[in-house]
Amino acid sequence: MSKKKEVIPNLPIAEWFELERNMEIVARMSTEPVRAILTRNIEQKNESL
């Protein structure tokens, strides 16, 4: 486990892998509109927890 995962300690491990995979996809595409949409989706998901 890397230390950066402690930034959001209440996130389950599976959520982290999904989050990191999403961020990899965003980084690969590296287009701002896509990043903004994905960030908004993640924020909404976190608010609903």
mmCIF entry with sequence, helices, sheets and N, C-alpha, C, O atoms, coordinates in Angstrom:
data_MODEL
# 
_entry.id   MODEL 
# 
_entity.id                         1 
_entity.type                       polymer 
_entity.pdbx_number_of_molecules   1 
# 
_entity_poly.entity_id                      1 
_entity_poly.type                           'polypeptide(L)' 
_entity_poly.nstd_linkage                   no 
_entity_poly.nstd_monomer                   no 
_entity_poly.pdbx_seq_one_letter_code       MSKKKEVIPNLPIAEWFELERNMEIVARMSTEPVRAILTRNIEQKNESL 
_entity_poly.pdbx_seq_one_letter_code_can   MSKKKEVIPNLPIAEWFELERNMEIVARMSTEPVRAILTRNIEQKNESL 
_entity_poly.pdbx_strand_id                 A 
# 
loop_
_entity_poly_seq.entity_id 
_entity_poly_seq.num 
_entity_poly_seq.mon_id 
_entity_poly_seq.hetero 
1 1  MET n 
1 2  SER n 
1 3  LYS n 
1 4  LYS n 
1 5  LYS n 
1 6  GLU n 
1 7  VAL n 
1 8  ILE n 
1 9  PRO n 
1 10 ASN n 
1 11 LEU n 
1 12 PRO n 
1 13 ILE n 
1 14 ALA n 
1 15 GLU n 
1 16 TRP n 
1 17 PHE n 
1 18 GLU n 
1 19 LEU n 
1 20 GLU n 
1 21 ARG n 
1 22 ASN n 
1 23 MET n 
1 24 GLU n 
1 25 ILE n 
1 26 VAL n 
1 27 ALA n 
1 28 ARG n 
1 29 MET n 
1 30 SER n 
1 31 THR n 
1 32 GLU n 
1 33 PRO n 
1 34 VAL n 
1 35 ARG n 
1 36 ALA n 
1 37 ILE n 
1 38 LEU n 
1 39 THR n 
1 40 ARG n 
1 41 ASN n 
1 42 ILE n 
1 43 GLU n 
1 44 GLN n 
1 45 LYS n 
1 46 ASN n 
1 47 GLU n 
1 48 SER n 
1 49 LEU n 
# 
_struct_asym.id          A 
_struct_asym.entity_id   1 
# 
loop_
_struct_conf.conf_type_id 
_struct_conf.id 
_struct_conf.pdbx_PDB_helix_id 
_struct_conf.beg_label_comp_id 
_struct_conf.beg_label_asym_id 
_struct_conf.beg_label_seq_id 
_struct_conf.pdbx_beg_PDB_ins_code 
_struct_conf.end_label_comp_id 
_struct_conf.end_label_asym_id 
_struct_conf.end_label_seq_id 
_struct_conf.pdbx_end_PDB_ins_code 
_struct_conf.beg_auth_comp_id 
_struct_conf.beg_auth_asym_id 
_struct_conf.beg_auth_seq_id 
_struct_conf.end_auth_comp_id 
_struct_conf.end_auth_asym_id 
_struct_conf.end_auth_seq_id 
_struct_conf.pdbx_PDB_helix_class 
_struct_conf.details 
_struct_conf.pdbx_PDB_helix_length 
HELX_P HELX_P1 AA1 LYS A 3  ? VAL A 7  ? LYS A 3  VAL A 7  5 ? 5  
HELX_P HELX_P2 AA2 ILE A 13 ? MET A 29 ? ILE A 13 MET A 29 1 ? 17 
HELX_P HELX_P3 AA3 GLU A 32 ? SER A 48 ? GLU A 32 SER A 48 1 ? 17 
# 
_struct_conf_type.id          HELX_P 
_struct_conf_type.criteria    ? 
_struct_conf_type.reference   ? 
# 
loop_
_atom_site.group_PDB 
_atom_site.id 
_atom_site.type_symbol 
_atom_site.label_atom_id 
_atom_site.label_alt_id 
_atom_site.label_comp_id 
_atom_site.label_asym_id 
_atom_site.label_entity_id 
_atom_site.label_seq_id 
_atom_site.pdbx_PDB_ins_code 
_atom_site.Cartn_x 
_atom_site.Cartn_y 
_atom_site.Cartn_z 
_atom_site.occupancy 
_atom_site.B_iso_or_equiv 
_atom_site.pdbx_formal_charge 
_atom_site.auth_seq_id 
_atom_site.auth_comp_id 
_atom_site.auth_asym_id 
_atom_site.auth_atom_id 
_atom_site.pdbx_PDB_model_num 
ATOM 1   N N  . MET A 1 1  ? 0.844   -1.200 0.000   1.00 0.00 ? 1  MET A N  1 
ATOM 2   C CA . MET A 1 1  ? 0.000   0.000  0.000   1.00 0.00 ? 1  MET A CA 1 
ATOM 3   C C  . MET A 1 1  ? 0.880   1.251  0.000   1.00 0.00 ? 1  MET A C  1 
ATOM 4   O O  . MET A 1 1  ? 1.803   1.380  0.805   1.00 0.00 ? 1  MET A O  1 
ATOM 5   N N  . SER A 1 2  ? 0.580   2.147  -0.901  1.00 0.00 ? 2  SER A N  1 
ATOM 6   C CA . SER A 1 2  ? 1.359   3.383  -0.972  1.00 0.00 ? 2  SER A CA 1 
ATOM 7   C C  . SER A 1 2  ? 0.742   4.445  -0.076  1.00 0.00 ? 2  SER A C  1 
ATOM 8   O O  . SER A 1 2  ? -0.453  4.412  0.218   1.00 0.00 ? 2  SER A O  1 
ATOM 9   N N  . LYS A 1 3  ? 1.567   5.382  0.350   1.00 0.00 ? 3  LYS A N  1 
ATOM 10  C CA . LYS A 1 3  ? 1.126   6.409  1.292   1.00 0.00 ? 3  LYS A CA 1 
ATOM 11  C C  . LYS A 1 3  ? 0.058   7.328  0.717   1.00 0.00 ? 3  LYS A C  1 
ATOM 12  O O  . LYS A 1 3  ? -0.780  7.839  1.460   1.00 0.00 ? 3  LYS A O  1 
ATOM 13  N N  . LYS A 1 4  ? 0.074   7.548  -0.608  1.00 0.00 ? 4  LYS A N  1 
ATOM 14  C CA . LYS A 1 4  ? -0.872  8.490  -1.208  1.00 0.00 ? 4  LYS A CA 1 
ATOM 15  C C  . LYS A 1 4  ? -2.323  8.049  -0.997  1.00 0.00 ? 4  LYS A C  1 
ATOM 16  O O  . LYS A 1 4  ? -3.232  8.878  -1.050  1.00 0.00 ? 4  LYS A O  1 
ATOM 17  N N  . LYS A 1 5  ? -2.547  6.760  -0.759  1.00 0.00 ? 5  LYS A N  1 
ATOM 18  C CA . LYS A 1 5  ? -3.908  6.268  -0.564  1.00 0.00 ? 5  LYS A CA 1 
ATOM 19  C C  . LYS A 1 5  ? -4.529  6.787  0.735   1.00 0.00 ? 5  LYS A C  1 
ATOM 20  O O  . LYS A 1 5  ? -5.742  6.694  0.922   1.00 0.00 ? 5  LYS A O  1 
ATOM 21  N N  . GLU A 1 6  ? -3.709  7.328  1.626   1.00 0.00 ? 6  GLU A N  1 
ATOM 22  C CA . GLU A 1 6  ? -4.221  7.851  2.890   1.00 0.00 ? 6  GLU A CA 1 
ATOM 23  C C  . GLU A 1 6  ? -4.885  9.216  2.729   1.00 0.00 ? 6  GLU A C  1 
ATOM 24  O O  . GLU A 1 6  ? -5.450  9.753  3.682   1.00 0.00 ? 6  GLU A O  1 
ATOM 25  N N  . VAL A 1 7  ? -4.816  9.772  1.524   1.00 0.00 ? 7  VAL A N  1 
ATOM 26  C CA . VAL A 1 7  ? -5.450  11.070 1.273   1.00 0.00 ? 7  VAL A CA 1 
ATOM 27  C C  . VAL A 1 7  ? -6.950  10.961 1.507   1.00 0.00 ? 7  VAL A C  1 
ATOM 28  O O  . VAL A 1 7  ? -7.556  11.872 2.072   1.00 0.00 ? 7  VAL A O  1 
ATOM 29  N N  . ILE A 1 8  ? -7.562  9.846  1.075   1.00 0.00 ? 8  ILE A N  1 
ATOM 30  C CA . ILE A 1 8  ? -8.988  9.610  1.322   1.00 0.00 ? 8  ILE A CA 1 
ATOM 31  C C  . ILE A 1 8  ? -9.107  8.267  2.044   1.00 0.00 ? 8  ILE A C  1 
ATOM 32  O O  . ILE A 1 8  ? -9.442  7.260  1.421   1.00 0.00 ? 8  ILE A O  1 
ATOM 33  N N  . PRO A 1 9  ? -8.839  8.243  3.346   1.00 0.00 ? 9  PRO A N  1 
ATOM 34  C CA . PRO A 1 9  ? -8.745  6.979  4.079   1.00 0.00 ? 9  PRO A CA 1 
ATOM 35  C C  . PRO A 1 9  ? -10.060 6.211  4.170   1.00 0.00 ? 9  PRO A C  1 
ATOM 36  O O  . PRO A 1 9  ? -10.041 5.000  4.391   1.00 0.00 ? 9  PRO A O  1 
ATOM 37  N N  . ASN A 1 10 ? -11.212 6.888  4.006   1.00 0.00 ? 10 ASN A N  1 
ATOM 38  C CA . ASN A 1 10 ? -12.493 6.194  4.160   1.00 0.00 ? 10 ASN A CA 1 
ATOM 39  C C  . ASN A 1 10 ? -12.941 5.499  2.881   1.00 0.00 ? 10 ASN A C  1 
ATOM 40  O O  . ASN A 1 10 ? -14.010 4.888  2.859   1.00 0.00 ? 10 ASN A O  1 
ATOM 41  N N  . LEU A 1 11 ? -12.142 5.581  1.808   1.00 0.00 ? 11 LEU A N  1 
ATOM 42  C CA . LEU A 1 11 ? -12.500 4.926  0.553   1.00 0.00 ? 11 LEU A CA 1 
ATOM 43  C C  . LEU A 1 11 ? -12.097 3.452  0.600   1.00 0.00 ? 11 LEU A C  1 
ATOM 44  O O  . LEU A 1 11 ? -10.965 3.137  0.965   1.00 0.00 ? 11 LEU A O  1 
ATOM 45  N N  . PRO A 1 12 ? -13.010 2.545  0.235   1.00 0.00 ? 12 PRO A N  1 
ATOM 46  C CA . PRO A 1 12 ? -12.660 1.122  0.197   1.00 0.00 ? 12 PRO A CA 1 
ATOM 47  C C  . PRO A 1 12 ? -11.584 0.850  -0.853  1.00 0.00 ? 12 PRO A C  1 
ATOM 48  O O  . PRO A 1 12 ? -11.409 1.627  -1.791  1.00 0.00 ? 12 PRO A O  1 
ATOM 49  N N  . ILE A 1 13 ? -10.864 -0.266 -0.683  1.00 0.00 ? 13 ILE A N  1 
ATOM 50  C CA . ILE A 1 13 ? -9.773  -0.613 -1.596  1.00 0.00 ? 13 ILE A CA 1 
ATOM 51  C C  . ILE A 1 13 ? -10.270 -0.703 -3.038  1.00 0.00 ? 13 ILE A C  1 
ATOM 52  O O  . ILE A 1 13 ? -9.620  -0.190 -3.950  1.00 0.00 ? 13 ILE A O  1 
ATOM 53  N N  . ALA A 1 14 ? -11.416 -1.350 -3.251  1.00 0.00 ? 14 ALA A N  1 
ATOM 54  C CA . ALA A 1 14 ? -11.959 -1.503 -4.606  1.00 0.00 ? 14 ALA A CA 1 
ATOM 55  C C  . ALA A 1 14 ? -12.222 -0.147 -5.238  1.00 0.00 ? 14 ALA A C  1 
ATOM 56  O O  . ALA A 1 14 ? -11.979 0.052  -6.428  1.00 0.00 ? 14 ALA A O  1 
ATOM 57  N N  . GLU A 1 15 ? -12.724 0.789  -4.431  1.00 0.00 ? 15 GLU A N  1 
ATOM 58  C CA . GLU A 1 15 ? -12.968 2.149  -4.921  1.00 0.00 ? 15 GLU A CA 1 
ATOM 59  C C  . GLU A 1 15 ? -11.665 2.781  -5.381  1.00 0.00 ? 15 GLU A C  1 
ATOM 60  O O  . GLU A 1 15 ? -11.629 3.480  -6.393  1.00 0.00 ? 15 GLU A O  1 
ATOM 61  N N  . TRP A 1 16 ? -10.587 2.532  -4.629  1.00 0.00 ? 16 TRP A N  1 
ATOM 62  C CA . TRP A 1 16 ? -9.288  3.110  -4.982  1.00 0.00 ? 16 TRP A CA 1 
ATOM 63  C C  . TRP A 1 16 ? -8.799  2.608  -6.326  1.00 0.00 ? 16 TRP A C  1 
ATOM 64  O O  . TRP A 1 16 ? -8.318  3.382  -7.154  1.00 0.00 ? 16 TRP A O  1 
ATOM 65  N N  . PHE A 1 17 ? -8.927  1.288  -6.540  1.00 0.00 ? 17 PHE A N  1 
ATOM 66  C CA . PHE A 1 17 ? -8.468  0.734  -7.812  1.00 0.00 ? 17 PHE A CA 1 
ATOM 67  C C  . PHE A 1 17 ? -9.270  1.313  -8.965  1.00 0.00 ? 17 PHE A C  1 
ATOM 68  O O  . PHE A 1 17 ? -8.720  1.624  -10.022 1.00 0.00 ? 17 PHE A O  1 
ATOM 69  N N  . GLU A 1 18 ? -10.591 1.459  -8.756  1.00 0.00 ? 18 GLU A N  1 
ATOM 70  C CA . GLU A 1 18 ? -11.449 2.049  -9.792  1.00 0.00 ? 18 GLU A CA 1 
ATOM 71  C C  . GLU A 1 18 ? -11.048 3.496  -10.044 1.00 0.00 ? 18 GLU A C  1 
ATOM 72  O O  . GLU A 1 18 ? -10.948 3.934  -11.190 1.00 0.00 ? 18 GLU A O  1 
ATOM 73  N N  . LEU A 1 19 ? -10.819 4.233  -8.956  1.00 0.00 ? 19 LEU A N  1 
ATOM 74  C CA . LEU A 1 19 ? -10.438 5.645  -9.050  1.00 0.00 ? 19 LEU A CA 1 
ATOM 75  C C  . LEU A 1 19 ? -9.117  5.796  -9.803  1.00 0.00 ? 19 LEU A C  1 
ATOM 76  O O  . LEU A 1 19 ? -8.992  6.640  -10.690 1.00 0.00 ? 19 LEU A O  1 
ATOM 77  N N  . GLU A 1 20 ? -8.140  4.978  -9.443  1.00 0.00 ? 20 GLU A N  1 
ATOM 78  C CA . GLU A 1 20 ? -6.826  5.063  -10.087 1.00 0.00 ? 20 GLU A CA 1 
ATOM 79  C C  . GLU A 1 20 ? -6.903  4.686  -11.561 1.00 0.00 ? 20 GLU A C  1 
ATOM 80  O O  . GLU A 1 20 ? -6.224  5.282  -12.396 1.00 0.00 ? 20 GLU A O  1 
ATOM 81  N N  . ARG A 1 21 ? -7.739  3.686  -11.880 1.00 0.00 ? 21 ARG A N  1 
ATOM 82  C CA . ARG A 1 21 ? -7.909  3.282  -13.275 1.00 0.00 ? 21 ARG A CA 1 
ATOM 83  C C  . ARG A 1 21 ? -8.538  4.431  -14.069 1.00 0.00 ? 21 ARG A C  1 
ATOM 84  O O  . ARG A 1 21 ? -8.115  4.728  -15.186 1.00 0.00 ? 21 ARG A O  1 
ATOM 85  N N  . ASN A 1 22 ? -9.555  5.075  -13.479 1.00 0.00 ? 22 ASN A N  1 
ATOM 86  C CA . ASN A 1 22 ? -10.185 6.228  -14.131 1.00 0.00 ? 22 ASN A CA 1 
ATOM 87  C C  . ASN A 1 22 ? -9.176  7.337  -14.372 1.00 0.00 ? 22 ASN A C  1 
ATOM 88  O O  . ASN A 1 22 ? -9.151  7.945  -15.442 1.00 0.00 ? 22 ASN A O  1 
ATOM 89  N N  . MET A 1 23 ? -8.337  7.599  -13.359 1.00 0.00 ? 23 MET A N  1 
ATOM 90  C CA . MET A 1 23 ? -7.351  8.667  -13.492 1.00 0.00 ? 23 MET A CA 1 
ATOM 91  C C  . MET A 1 23 ? -6.314  8.336  -14.565 1.00 0.00 ? 23 MET A C  1 
ATOM 92  O O  . MET A 1 23 ? -5.837  9.227  -15.268 1.00 0.00 ? 23 MET A O  1 
ATOM 93  N N  . GLU A 1 24 ? -5.967  7.053  -14.690 1.00 0.00 ? 24 GLU A N  1 
ATOM 94  C CA . GLU A 1 24 ? -5.035  6.637  -15.749 1.00 0.00 ? 24 GLU A CA 1 
ATOM 95  C C  . GLU A 1 24 ? -5.637  6.915  -17.117 1.00 0.00 ? 24 GLU A C  1 
ATOM 96  O O  . GLU A 1 24 ? -4.965  7.420  -18.016 1.00 0.00 ? 24 GLU A O  1 
ATOM 97  N N  . ILE A 1 25 ? -6.921  6.576  -17.263 1.00 0.00 ? 25 ILE A N  1 
ATOM 98  C CA . ILE A 1 25 ? -7.621  6.807  -18.531 1.00 0.00 ? 25 ILE A CA 1 
ATOM 99  C C  . ILE A 1 25 ? -7.644  8.298  -18.847 1.00 0.00 ? 25 ILE A C  1 
ATOM 100 O O  . ILE A 1 25 ? -7.367  8.705  -19.975 1.00 0.00 ? 25 ILE A O  1 
ATOM 101 N N  . VAL A 1 26 ? -7.975  9.103  -17.851 1.00 0.00 ? 26 VAL A N  1 
ATOM 102 C CA . VAL A 1 26 ? -8.030  10.560 -18.032 1.00 0.00 ? 26 VAL A CA 1 
ATOM 103 C C  . VAL A 1 26 ? -6.656  11.103 -18.408 1.00 0.00 ? 26 VAL A C  1 
ATOM 104 O O  . VAL A 1 26 ? -6.533  11.936 -19.306 1.00 0.00 ? 26 VAL A O  1 
ATOM 105 N N  . ALA A 1 27 ? -5.629  10.627 -17.717 1.00 0.00 ? 27 ALA A N  1 
ATOM 106 C CA . ALA A 1 27 ? -4.272  11.096 -17.995 1.00 0.00 ? 27 ALA A CA 1 
ATOM 107 C C  . ALA A 1 27 ? -3.863  10.741 -19.424 1.00 0.00 ? 27 ALA A C  1 
ATOM 108 O O  . ALA A 1 27 ? -3.181  11.516 -20.094 1.00 0.00 ? 27 ALA A O  1 
ATOM 109 N N  . ARG A 1 28 ? -4.283  9.572  -19.879 1.00 0.00 ? 28 ARG A N  1 
ATOM 110 C CA . ARG A 1 28 ? -3.943  9.125  -21.225 1.00 0.00 ? 28 ARG A CA 1 
ATOM 111 C C  . ARG A 1 28 ? -4.639  10.006 -22.264 1.00 0.00 ? 28 ARG A C  1 
ATOM 112 O O  . ARG A 1 28 ? -4.026  10.410 -23.252 1.00 0.00 ? 28 ARG A O  1 
ATOM 113 N N  . MET A 1 29 ? -5.904  10.297 -22.038 1.00 0.00 ? 29 MET A N  1 
ATOM 114 C CA . MET A 1 29 ? -6.653  11.143 -22.976 1.00 0.00 ? 29 MET A CA 1 
ATOM 115 C C  . MET A 1 29 ? -6.259  12.603 -22.798 1.00 0.00 ? 29 MET A C  1 
ATOM 116 O O  . MET A 1 29 ? -6.155  13.361 -23.762 1.00 0.00 ? 29 MET A O  1 
ATOM 117 N N  . SER A 1 30 ? -6.042  12.977 -21.537 1.00 0.00 ? 30 SER A N  1 
ATOM 118 C CA . SER A 1 30 ? -5.580  14.308 -21.135 1.00 0.00 ? 30 SER A CA 1 
ATOM 119 C C  . SER A 1 30 ? -6.310  15.453 -21.843 1.00 0.00 ? 30 SER A C  1 
ATOM 120 O O  . SER A 1 30 ? -5.692  16.418 -22.294 1.00 0.00 ? 30 SER A O  1 
ATOM 121 N N  . THR A 1 31 ? -7.637  15.324 -21.932 1.00 0.00 ? 31 THR A N  1 
ATOM 122 C CA . THR A 1 31 ? -8.442  16.427 -22.461 1.00 0.00 ? 31 THR A CA 1 
ATOM 123 C C  . THR A 1 31 ? -9.244  17.017 -21.315 1.00 0.00 ? 31 THR A C  1 
ATOM 124 O O  . THR A 1 31 ? -9.872  16.281 -20.554 1.00 0.00 ? 31 THR A O  1 
ATOM 125 N N  . GLU A 1 32 ? -9.230  18.310 -21.186 1.00 0.00 ? 32 GLU A N  1 
ATOM 126 C CA . GLU A 1 32 ? -9.861  18.971 -20.040 1.00 0.00 ? 32 GLU A CA 1 
ATOM 127 C C  . GLU A 1 32 ? -11.353 18.663 -19.890 1.00 0.00 ? 32 GLU A C  1 
ATOM 128 O O  . GLU A 1 32 ? -11.790 18.399 -18.770 1.00 0.00 ? 32 GLU A O  1 
ATOM 129 N N  . PRO A 1 33 ? -12.163 18.684 -20.965 1.00 0.00 ? 33 PRO A N  1 
ATOM 130 C CA . PRO A 1 33 ? -13.592 18.387 -20.794 1.00 0.00 ? 33 PRO A CA 1 
ATOM 131 C C  . PRO A 1 33 ? -13.833 17.012 -20.181 1.00 0.00 ? 33 PRO A C  1 
ATOM 132 O O  . PRO A 1 33 ? -14.681 16.855 -19.302 1.00 0.00 ? 33 PRO A O  1 
ATOM 133 N N  . VAL A 1 34 ? -13.081 16.018 -20.651 1.00 0.00 ? 34 VAL A N  1 
ATOM 134 C CA . VAL A 1 34 ? -13.238 14.663 -20.119 1.00 0.00 ? 34 VAL A CA 1 
ATOM 135 C C  . VAL A 1 34 ? -12.840 14.629 -18.648 1.00 0.00 ? 34 VAL A C  1 
ATOM 136 O O  . VAL A 1 34 ? -13.522 14.016 -17.827 1.00 0.00 ? 34 VAL A O  1 
ATOM 137 N N  . ARG A 1 35 ? -11.729 15.293 -18.321 1.00 0.00 ? 35 ARG A N  1 
ATOM 138 C CA . ARG A 1 35 ? -11.264 15.321 -16.932 1.00 0.00 ? 35 ARG A CA 1 
ATOM 139 C C  . ARG A 1 35 ? -12.303 15.999 -16.040 1.00 0.00 ? 35 ARG A C  1 
ATOM 140 O O  . ARG A 1 35 ? -12.565 15.535 -14.930 1.00 0.00 ? 35 ARG A O  1 
ATOM 141 N N  . ALA A 1 36 ? -12.889 17.084 -16.515 1.00 0.00 ? 36 ALA A N  1 
ATOM 142 C CA . ALA A 1 36 ? -13.894 17.811 -15.735 1.00 0.00 ? 36 ALA A CA 1 
ATOM 143 C C  . ALA A 1 36 ? -15.120 16.937 -15.480 1.00 0.00 ? 36 ALA A C  1 
ATOM 144 O O  . ALA A 1 36 ? -15.649 16.907 -14.369 1.00 0.00 ? 36 ALA A O  1 
ATOM 145 N N  . ILE A 1 37 ? -15.566 16.228 -16.512 1.00 0.00 ? 37 ILE A N  1 
ATOM 146 C CA . ILE A 1 37 ? -16.735 15.351 -16.374 1.00 0.00 ? 37 ILE A CA 1 
ATOM 147 C C  . ILE A 1 37 ? -16.441 14.238 -15.377 1.00 0.00 ? 37 ILE A C  1 
ATOM 148 O O  . ILE A 1 37 ? -17.254 13.957 -14.496 1.00 0.00 ? 37 ILE A O  1 
ATOM 149 N N  . LEU A 1 38 ? -15.280 13.605 -15.515 1.00 0.00 ? 38 LEU A N  1 
ATOM 150 C CA . LEU A 1 38 ? -14.923 12.496 -14.633 1.00 0.00 ? 38 LEU A CA 1 
ATOM 151 C C  . LEU A 1 38 ? -14.795 12.969 -13.192 1.00 0.00 ? 38 LEU A C  1 
ATOM 152 O O  . LEU A 1 38 ? -15.254 12.297 -12.269 1.00 0.00 ? 38 LEU A O  1 
ATOM 153 N N  . THR A 1 39 ? -14.171 14.125 -13.001 1.00 0.00 ? 39 THR A N  1 
ATOM 154 C CA . THR A 1 39 ? -14.027 14.680 -11.654 1.00 0.00 ? 39 THR A CA 1 
ATOM 155 C C  . THR A 1 39 ? -15.393 14.943 -11.040 1.00 0.00 ? 39 THR A C  1 
ATOM 156 O O  . THR A 1 39 ? -15.624 14.646 -9.868  1.00 0.00 ? 39 THR A O  1 
ATOM 157 N N  . ARG A 1 40 ? -16.294 15.502 -11.836 1.00 0.00 ? 40 ARG A N  1 
ATOM 158 C CA . ARG A 1 40 ? -17.639 15.796 -11.345 1.00 0.00 ? 40 ARG A CA 1 
ATOM 159 C C  . ARG A 1 40 ? -18.357 14.498 -10.972 1.00 0.00 ? 40 ARG A C  1 
ATOM 160 O O  . ARG A 1 40 ? -19.030 14.440 -9.943  1.00 0.00 ? 40 ARG A O  1 
ATOM 161 N N  . ASN A 1 41 ? -18.222 13.458 -11.796 1.00 0.00 ? 41 ASN A N  1 
ATOM 162 C CA . ASN A 1 41 ? -18.846 12.170 -11.509 1.00 0.00 ? 41 ASN A CA 1 
ATOM 163 C C  . ASN A 1 41 ? -18.326 11.587 -10.203 1.00 0.00 ? 41 ASN A C  1 
ATOM 164 O O  . ASN A 1 41 ? -19.105 11.069 -9.402  1.00 0.00 ? 41 ASN A O  1 
ATOM 165 N N  . ILE A 1 42 ? -17.022 11.666 -9.982  1.00 0.00 ? 42 ILE A N  1 
ATOM 166 C CA . ILE A 1 42 ? -16.415 11.136 -8.760  1.00 0.00 ? 42 ILE A CA 1 
ATOM 167 C C  . ILE A 1 42 ? -16.914 11.917 -7.547  1.00 0.00 ? 42 ILE A C  1 
ATOM 168 O O  . ILE A 1 42 ? -17.217 11.330 -6.508  1.00 0.00 ? 42 ILE A O  1 
ATOM 169 N N  . GLU A 1 43 ? -16.998 13.242 -7.680  1.00 0.00 ? 43 GLU A N  1 
ATOM 170 C CA . GLU A 1 43 ? -17.481 14.076 -6.575  1.00 0.00 ? 43 GLU A CA 1 
ATOM 171 C C  . GLU A 1 43 ? -18.923 13.726 -6.228  1.00 0.00 ? 43 GLU A C  1 
ATOM 172 O O  . GLU A 1 43 ? -19.269 13.621 -5.051  1.00 0.00 ? 43 GLU A O  1 
ATOM 173 N N  . GLN A 1 44 ? -19.769 13.545 -7.243  1.00 0.00 ? 44 GLN A N  1 
ATOM 174 C CA . GLN A 1 44 ? -21.164 13.184 -7.006  1.00 0.00 ? 44 GLN A CA 1 
ATOM 175 C C  . GLN A 1 44 ? -21.247 11.821 -6.324  1.00 0.00 ? 44 GLN A C  1 
ATOM 176 O O  . GLN A 1 44 ? -22.054 11.624 -5.415  1.00 0.00 ? 44 GLN A O  1 
ATOM 177 N N  . LYS A 1 45 ? -20.420 10.891 -6.762  1.00 0.00 ? 45 LYS A N  1 
ATOM 178 C CA . LYS A 1 45 ? -20.397 9.551  -6.187  1.00 0.00 ? 45 LYS A CA 1 
ATOM 179 C C  . LYS A 1 45 ? -20.003 9.619  -4.711  1.00 0.00 ? 45 LYS A C  1 
ATOM 180 O O  . LYS A 1 45 ? -20.610 8.955  -3.871  1.00 0.00 ? 45 LYS A O  1 
ATOM 181 N N  . ASN A 1 46 ? -18.982 10.425 -4.399  1.00 0.00 ? 46 ASN A N  1 
ATOM 182 C CA . ASN A 1 46 ? -18.535 10.560 -3.015  1.00 0.00 ? 46 ASN A CA 1 
ATOM 183 C C  . ASN A 1 46 ? -19.605 11.207 -2.147  1.00 0.00 ? 46 ASN A C  1 
ATOM 184 O O  . ASN A 1 46 ? -19.780 10.823 -0.991  1.00 0.00 ? 46 ASN A O  1 
ATOM 185 N N  . GLU A 1 47 ? -20.325 12.190 -2.694  1.00 0.00 ? 47 GLU A N  1 
ATOM 186 C CA . GLU A 1 47 ? -21.378 12.854 -1.933  1.00 0.00 ? 47 GLU A CA 1 
ATOM 187 C C  . GLU A 1 47 ? -22.514 11.896 -1.611  1.00 0.00 ? 47 GLU A C  1 
ATOM 188 O O  . GLU A 1 47 ? -23.177 12.043 -0.584  1.00 0.00 ? 47 GLU A O  1 
ATOM 189 N N  . SER A 1 48 ? -22.746 10.910 -2.483  1.00 0.00 ? 48 SER A N  1 
ATOM 190 C CA . SER A 1 48 ? -23.863 9.988  -2.291  1.00 0.00 ? 48 SER A CA 1 
ATOM 191 C C  . SER A 1 48 ? -23.528 8.878  -1.296  1.00 0.00 ? 48 SER A C  1 
ATOM 192 O O  . SER A 1 48 ? -24.419 8.135  -0.883  1.00 0.00 ? 48 SER A O  1 
ATOM 193 N N  . LEU A 1 49 ? -22.258 8.754  -0.905  1.00 0.00 ? 49 LEU A N  1 
ATOM 194 C CA . LEU A 1 49 ? -21.856 7.694  0.038   1.00 0.00 ? 49 LEU A CA 1 
ATOM 195 C C  . LEU A 1 49 ? -22.366 7.971  1.442   1.00 0.00 ? 49 LEU A C  1 
ATOM 196 O O  . LEU A 1 49 ? -22.120 7.184  2.355   1.00 0.00 ? 49 LEU A O  1 
# 
